[in-house]
Amino acid sequence: MKTVGSFIGDWWRLVIPYFKSEERWIAIVLLLGAIGLTFGAVGFEVLFNDWNRRFYDSIQNKDEATFWREITVFSGLAAGFIAVYVARAIVSPYLRLRWRRWLTRQYLAHWLDGRGYYRIELQRTVDNADQRIAEDLRQLGEYTMTLLLGLLGAIATLVSFLYILWTLSGPLSLGFIGLDVTIPGYMAWVCLVYAIVGTFLANMVGRRLIPLNFQRQQFEANFRFSLVRVRENAEGIALYRGEEREAEALNARFADVFANGWKVLFTQAQLAFYQASYSQLAIIFPYVVTAPRFFAGVITFGVMTQTASAFGQVQSALSFFIDNYTSLAELRAVMDRLKGLQAASDARPATAIEVVSEGGRTDLGTAGLTLGLPNGQALLSDATFVLPHGRSTLITGVSGSGKSTLFRALAGIWPFGKGQVRVPAGARVLFLPQKPYIPIGTLRDAVKYPDEHSTATDAEIIAALEAARLGHLSGRLDEVAHWTNTLSGGEQQRVAIARALVFKPDWLFLDEATASLDEGMEAAIYDALKQRLPATTMISIGHKPSLRQWHDRQIELRRAPGEVGRLVEV
């Protein structure tokens, strides 16, 4: 019961927000429509059950007029049933589609808010967040609607046909075994016991599917992610002749998929064997039980078939959990994965670096800035320094000293640390990492990124591309491409420079942003930045001696292995 309560509680917390959202009215209408159509389908089953008795009695009595009249009645019932079936095929899927759209928007916003996506990847708190948003949200709606409507249909069927079964089965005397006891509606009791025992045994057989399905989603996502990495890094793998190594890694990933798949298959086969045996026995069981009364002349053939049909409906309703155990296990795994994503997105470090916007301030600086690594190792402690406006600064240091971590901290995205980064109010700040992000889309949008409200004209964009020595791309502004795979590393860095020229920031931070360029090209780029952005204060992080000439001052981050670093002006 504790497990059932936990399942229902988790399901409710995941499902109910949509029906309280801004779409609640149409969601509720669609849900009520789907439920009404489900009950309508059960109503038709009741009518078909009563029709069975009349139809088969007409055959037994050789009543031709009644036979043909019942054929006409059947045609009307079938037409109504088909209409309800088609309506259900539209209403429920449309509700699921709208629900998935709302959930996707909510989870994407939650995942991206506060850079949760960045912390998750940095800390590896959950695996494959993309798969959880793309697949698990879809499955949440599908399993919920299928199981909810199935459960409501089963309850309506149980109530309707249990009464019919109770009425038709009559009393059963246990005198034949020496007991002076009469059981009213004995078929209803037999069916109830049959289904309860079956449900208990199905749970014993199938409960292993819950953890197996959770692992299956994880292993499948890992395998897909590895395939995407090969596609995204095709050139590097080809240059290293790394095909054999990648094949080994991919086969190792798929080995997990295969091993888990075999366990799922074996468990499902055991459950299928039990379900098939259970359902096949349920076909003949009501006839065996009602046969003595039929051959004794107490009931007609029509009543016998109606009783068997009612038994089948009640047994099917009571066997809802047996028939849907696999889906319930998969829904449990989906909910666990979505809960994990929610928890990881919500998680915030105990301390965080605060970016403070101060009015009247002209310089950019830090106060009590402390930086660490995810493993707890300290990089910088209680650092307070100023980056004066109008004076370009070069920050240097040996590899591994923490220069890029300082860059991320100044950007306000590094979660491991404390202190403040103080920025002038209203300042436009742009950070260019060593490996720039270029979205898939037109080159125009790539240069404007991330300023979606940019009013830069095509002439300004072309001028920026030419200044970044990318004039050969000026005729491709409308071309949609995966630019990360199309351009070389140096060209990608120069696209980022063109982006800075279009954005015109007050403060421009560059973390090894020209590392892929030769000294001549690097000099041309820095000269363009100086000439075209005279009001911009540049802060560069790098180790090339050639960078020194483009900056007014130099700060070195010195950190010996195992020690806390310190900033020293050179």
Secondary structure, DSSP 4 states (H G I P E B T S, - for coil): -HHHHHHHHHHHHHHGGGGGSTTHHHHHHHHHHHHHHHHHHHHHHHHHHHHHHHHHHHHHTT-HHHHHHHHHHHHHHHHHHHHHHHHHHHHHHHHHHHHHHHHHHHHHHHHHGGGHHHHHHHHT-SS-HHHIIIIIHHHHHHHHHHHHHHHHHHHHHHHHHHHHHHHHH--EE-GGGT---EETTHHHHHHHHHHHHHHHHHHHHHTTHHHHHHHHHHHHHHHHHHHHHHHHTHHHHHHHT-HHHHHHHHHHHHHHHHHHHHHHHHHHHHHHHHHHHHHHHHHHHHHHHHHHHHHTTSS-HHHHHHHHHHHHHHHHHHTHHHHTHHHHHHHHHHHHHHHHHHHHHH---SS-EEEEEETT--SEEEEEEEEE-TTS-EEEEEE--EE-TT--EEEE--TTSSHHHHHHHHHT---SEEEEEEEETT--EEEE-SS----SEEHHHHHHTT-TT----HHHHHHHHHHTT-GGGGGGTT-EE-HHHHS-HHHHHHHHHHHHHHH--SEEEEESTTTTS-HHHHHHHHHHHHHH-TTPEEEEE---GGGGGG-SEEEEEE--TTS-BEEEE-
